[in-house]
Amino acid sequence: MNTAMPEGSIRVTLRFDPDFNDFLPAKRRGRPVCIMPGHATTIKDLVESCGVPHTEIGELRLKGSGCASFATRVSDGDCFE
């Protein structure tokens, strides 16, 4: 199986606190959500594309870099918690 990503696409992982399970589809609850948006975007847009209103989230953390803002542009391999 070829797991290579198309050129220019990015992969971002989101780890939601269990408190947000009501916003997530059943298949995305309790596990990391891997998203391949295909273009640079903000973490706010990705969070909301999962069904979680950004206004419900108090703090975002970019693994390895500390706190992040909703305006943070995602990069390939980013993991937000």
GROMACS elastic network, one bead per residue, 0.5 to 0.9 nm:
[ bonds ]
;  ai    aj funct       b0    kb
    2     5     6  0.87817   500
    4     7     6  0.88567   500
    5     8     6  0.81893   500
    5     9     6  0.64357   500
    5    10     6  0.77413   500
    5    11     6  0.85376   500
    6     9     6  0.57499   500
    6    10     6  0.86835   500
    6    38     6  0.85897   500
    7    10     6  0.86616   500
    8    38     6  0.67956   500
    8    39     6  0.70346   500
    9    36     6  0.67576   500
    9    37     6  0.70357   500
    9    39     6  0.59462   500
    9    40     6  0.83838   500
    9    76     6  0.77886   500
   10    35     6  0.82461   500
   10    36     6  0.55118   500
   10    37     6  0.64934   500
   10    38     6  0.56794   500
   10    39     6  0.66792   500
   10    40     6  0.75909   500
   10    74     6  0.84316   500
   10    75     6  0.65876   500
   10    77     6  0.72475   500
   11    34     6  0.67979   500
   11    35     6  0.57272   500
   11    37     6  0.71475   500
   11    38     6  0.80107   500
   11    74     6  0.89581   500
   11    75     6  0.76557   500
   11    76     6  0.50485   500
   11    77     6  0.56187   500
   11    78     6  0.73730   500
   12    33     6  0.82190   500
   12    34     6  0.57647   500
   12    35     6  0.53019   500
   12    36     6  0.63602   500
   12    37     6  0.80854   500
   12    46     6  0.89276   500
   12    74     6  0.72524   500
   12    75     6  0.72163   500
   12    76     6  0.60998   500
   12    77     6  0.54764   500
   12    78     6  0.50638   500
   12    79     6  0.59388   500
   12    80     6  0.79243   500
   13    32     6  0.63697   500
   13    33     6  0.55109   500
   13    35     6  0.62507   500
   13    36     6  0.88381   500
   13    77     6  0.73235   500
   13    78     6  0.62911   500
   13    80     6  0.63040   500
   13    81     6  0.85835   500
   14    31     6  0.89673   500
   14    32     6  0.56929   500
   14    33     6  0.50393   500
   14    34     6  0.64318   500
   14    35     6  0.78651   500
   14    46     6  0.86455   500
   14    47     6  0.79221   500
   14    78     6  0.84670   500
   14    79     6  0.57849   500
   14    81     6  0.60266   500
   15    30     6  0.85392   500
   15    31     6  0.69600   500
   15    33     6  0.63213   500
   15    34     6  0.88870   500
   15    79     6  0.74970   500
   15    80     6  0.61519   500
   16    19     6  0.79167   500
   16    20     6  0.64379   500
   16    21     6  0.78692   500
   16    29     6  0.82874   500
   16    30     6  0.77819   500
   16    31     6  0.79196   500
   16    32     6  0.71939   500
   16    33     6  0.80873   500
   16    80     6  0.84301   500
   16    81     6  0.61345   500
   17    20     6  0.58800   500
   17    21     6  0.76774   500
   17    30     6  0.81425   500
   17    81     6  0.76842   500
   18    21     6  0.53878   500
   18    22     6  0.86391   500
   18    29     6  0.75857   500
   18    30     6  0.64326   500
   19    22     6  0.74322   500
   19    23     6  0.89540   500
   20    23     6  0.55895   500
   20    24     6  0.68109   500
   20    29     6  0.83969   500
   20    52     6  0.70959   500
   20    56     6  0.85230   500
   20    57     6  0.88405   500
   21    24     6  0.51357   500
   21    25     6  0.77731   500
   21    26     6  0.79322   500
   21    28     6  0.82002   500
   21    29     6  0.54870   500
   21    30     6  0.73121   500
   21    52     6  0.89802   500
   22    25     6  0.78263   500
   22    26     6  0.86164   500
   22    29     6  0.84431   500
   22    52     6  0.88411   500
   23    29     6  0.89994   500
   23    50     6  0.80023   500
   23    51     6  0.55869   500
   23    52     6  0.53869   500
   23    53     6  0.81801   500
   24    27     6  0.80073   500
   24    28     6  0.60654   500
   24    29     6  0.60881   500
   24    50     6  0.64809   500
   24    51     6  0.58818   500
   24    52     6  0.68528   500
   25    28     6  0.55357   500
   25    29     6  0.66626   500
   25    50     6  0.81041   500
   25    51     6  0.79665   500
   26    29     6  0.54055   500
   26    30     6  0.88225   500
   27    30     6  0.86014   500
   27    31     6  0.86486   500
   28    31     6  0.61873   500
   28    32     6  0.74135   500
   28    33     6  0.62682   500
   28    50     6  0.87162   500
   29    32     6  0.81628   500
   29    33     6  0.85202   500
   33    50     6  0.85825   500
   35    38     6  0.89578   500
   35    46     6  0.79365   500
   36    39     6  0.82082   500
   36    76     6  0.88531   500
   37    40     6  0.74031   500
   37    41     6  0.76917   500
   37    46     6  0.80238   500
   40    73     6  0.65429   500
   40    74     6  0.61731   500
   40    75     6  0.69620   500
   40    76     6  0.88824   500
   41    44     6  0.83812   500
   41    45     6  0.67570   500
   41    46     6  0.75357   500
   41    71     6  0.88876   500
   41    72     6  0.83018   500
   41    73     6  0.54603   500
   41    74     6  0.59716   500
   41    75     6  0.85600   500
   42    45     6  0.53856   500
   42    46     6  0.66441   500
   42    47     6  0.88474   500
   42    70     6  0.66502   500
   42    71     6  0.55562   500
   42    72     6  0.53779   500
   42    74     6  0.57286   500
   43    46     6  0.50735   500
   43    47     6  0.60841   500
   43    48     6  0.85609   500
   43    60     6  0.89567   500
   43    68     6  0.87758   500
   43    69     6  0.79347   500
   43    70     6  0.55183   500
   43    71     6  0.66438   500
   43    72     6  0.58765   500
   43    73     6  0.63278   500
   43    74     6  0.61339   500
   43    80     6  0.83099   500
   44    47     6  0.52435   500
   44    48     6  0.62345   500
   44    49     6  0.85637   500
   44    53     6  0.87589   500
   44    54     6  0.62755   500
   44    69     6  0.83132   500
   44    71     6  0.65925   500
   44    72     6  0.78872   500
   44    73     6  0.89658   500
   45    48     6  0.52588   500
   45    49     6  0.60612   500
   45    50     6  0.88336   500
   45    54     6  0.85524   500
   45    70     6  0.82495   500
   45    71     6  0.89635   500
   46    50     6  0.65372   500
   46    74     6  0.89987   500
   47    50     6  0.53925   500
   47    51     6  0.69452   500
   47    52     6  0.58090   500
   47    53     6  0.72060   500
   47    54     6  0.65860   500
   48    51     6  0.50596   500
   48    52     6  0.50252   500
   48    53     6  0.54261   500
   48    54     6  0.62596   500
   49    52     6  0.74054   500
   49    53     6  0.88999   500
   50    53     6  0.87326   500
   52    55     6  0.84942   500
   52    56     6  0.73133   500
   52    57     6  0.82479   500
   53    56     6  0.56241   500
   53    57     6  0.74735   500
   54    57     6  0.54600   500
   54    58     6  0.84505   500
   54    70     6  0.79626   500
   55    58     6  0.75902   500
   57    60     6  0.74403   500
   59    67     6  0.71800   500
   59    68     6  0.77274   500
   59    69     6  0.80768   500
   59    81     6  0.85487   500
   60    66     6  0.83588   500
   60    67     6  0.57337   500
   60    68     6  0.53539   500
   60    69     6  0.66729   500
   60    70     6  0.77381   500
   60    80     6  0.66640   500
   60    81     6  0.59882   500
   61    64     6  0.84616   500
   61    65     6  0.74402   500
   61    66     6  0.52786   500
   61    68     6  0.54216   500
   61    69     6  0.84784   500
   61    79     6  0.83331   500
   61    80     6  0.54595   500
   61    81     6  0.51315   500
   62    65     6  0.54014   500
   62    66     6  0.55013   500
   62    67     6  0.60777   500
   62    68     6  0.59414   500
   62    78     6  0.69748   500
   62    79     6  0.58848   500
   62    81     6  0.64998   500
   63    66     6  0.64187   500
   63    67     6  0.86114   500
   63    78     6  0.72924   500
   63    79     6  0.55248   500
   63    80     6  0.59539   500
   63    81     6  0.70785   500
   64    79     6  0.86677   500
   65    68     6  0.79935   500
   68    71     6  0.81419   500
   68    72     6  0.63488   500
   68    80     6  0.85249   500
   69    72     6  0.54253   500
   70    73     6  0.83691   500
   74    77     6  0.85972   500
   74    78     6  0.65450   500
   75    78     6  0.57049   500
